[in-house]
């Protein structure tokens, strides 16, 4: 059974930092690109960052480039999102995700709330 469990969210002031974690189980974690998405109230879910299997390639949405960093630990089956220089517009629920091509199916965690406010 696939499980993606996010943690590390919370409330922080503008300019602050948070590190999100997503612990994965039930599938061959090291074989898959892993993604972080976010969804703000009243807005569509959007891709924040992605990291390829083995971590060789990372991609970021323009709105987080230079501030966020995605990484993975294939021993711990965990993907991370280091978020620095947080802005109020980063406030959202952050979700861990991977896509299984052979099933044409997305898998999601339950999400973790990030609130950036003074």
URJO-V999949 format. One record per pair of residues at least 12 apart in sequence whose C-alpha atoms are under 7 Angstrom apart, sorted by sequence separation. I is the first residue (numbers start at 0). J is the second residue. D is the distance in Angstrom with one decimal. If there is no record, write none. Layout:
I:J:D / I:J:D
This chain:
7:19:4.5 / 35:47:5.5 / 47:59:5.9 / 48:60:6.2 / 68:80:5.7 / 69:81:6.3 / 95:107:5.8 / 96:108:6.7 / 6:19:5.8 / 7:20:6.1 / 35:48:5.3 / 47:60:5.2 / 67:80:6.8 / 68:81:5.0 / 94:107:6.6 / 95:108:5.4 / 5:19:7.0 / 6:20:5.3 / 34:48:5.8 / 35:49:6.4 / 46:60:6.8 / 67:81:5.5 / 68:82:6.6 / 94:108:5.8 / 5:20:5.5 / 6:21:6.4 / 34:49:4.3 / 67:82:4.5 / 94:109:6.8 / 5:21:4.2 / 33:49:5.7 / 34:50:6.5 / 54:70:7.0 / 66:82:6.2 / 67:83:5.9 / 94:110:4.5 / 4:21:5.2 / 5:22:6.5 / 32:49:6.8 / 33:50:5.5 / 54:71:6.6 / 66:83:5.1 / 93:110:5.3 / 94:111:6.7 / 3:21:6.2 / 4:22:5.2 / 32:50:5.5 / 33:51:6.5 / 66:84:6.0 / 92:110:5.8 / 93:111:5.3 / 3:22:5.7 / 4:23:6.6 / 32:51:4.2 / 50:69:6.7 / 92:111:5.4 / 93:112:6.2 / 3:23:4.7 / 31:51:6.7 / 32:52:4.9 / 49:69:7.0 / 50:70:6.9 / 92:112:4.3 / 2:23:5.6 / 3:24:6.7 / 31:52:5.0 / 48:69:6.5 / 91:112:6.1 / 92:113:6.0 / 2:24:5.2 / 30:52:5.3 / 91:113:5.5 / 1:24:5.7 / 2:25:6.2 / 29:52:5.7 / 90:113:5.4 / 91:114:6.6 / 1:25:4.3 / 29:53:6.5 / 90:114:4.6 / 0:25:4.9 / 1:26:6.1 / 90:115:5.4 / 89:115:6.7 / 87:115:4.7 / 86:115:6.1 / 87:116:5.7 / 85:115:6.7 / 29:73:5.5 / 28:73:6.9 / 28:76:6.0 / 39:90:6.5 / 39:91:4.2 / 23:76:5.5 / 38:91:5.2 / 39:92:6.4 / 22:76:6.1 / 23:77:5.9 / 37:91:5.9 / 38:92:5.3 / 22:77:4.5 / 37:92:5.4 / 38:93:6.6 / 21:77:5.4 / 22:78:6.8 / 37:93:4.3 / 20:77:6.7 / 21:78:5.2 / 36:93:5.7 / 37:94:5.8 / 20:78:5.8 / 21:79:6.3 / 35:93:6.8 / 36:94:5.1 / 20:79:4.5 / 35:94:5.6 / 36:95:6.4 / 19:79:5.5 / 20:80:6.5 / 35:95:4.8 / 18:79:6.9 / 19:80:5.0 / 34:95:5.9 / 35:96:6.1 / 18:80:5.6 / 19:81:6.4 / 34:96:5.0 / 18:81:4.4 / 33:96:6.0 / 34:97:6.0 / 17:81:6.2 / 18:82:5.9 / 33:97:5.1 / 17:82:5.2 / 32:97:6.5 / 16:82:5.4 / 17:83:6.7 / 16:83:4.4 / 15:83:6.2 / 16:84:6.2 / 14:83:7.0 / 15:84:5.5 / 16:85:6.2 / 14:84:4.1 / 15:85:5.5 / 13:84:6.9 / 14:85:4.9 / 13:85:5.4 / 14:86:6.4 / 13:86:5.1 / 13:87:6.3 / 21:95:6.3 / 5:95:6.7 / 3:95:6.7 / 13:115:5.8 / 5:108:6.4 / 8:111:5.3 / 9:112:6.1 / 10:113:6.0 / 11:114:6.3 / 12:115:5.4 / 13:116:6.1 / 3:107:6.5 / 4:108:5.4 / 5:109:7.0 / 8:112:5.3 / 9:113:5.1 / 10:114:4.6 / 11:115:5.0 / 12:116:5.1 / 13:117:6.4 / 3:108:4.5 / 4:109:6.7 / 5:110:5.9 / 6:111:6.1 / 8:113:5.0 / 9:114:6.2 / 10:115:5.9 / 11:116:6.4 / 12:117:5.0 / 5:111:6.0
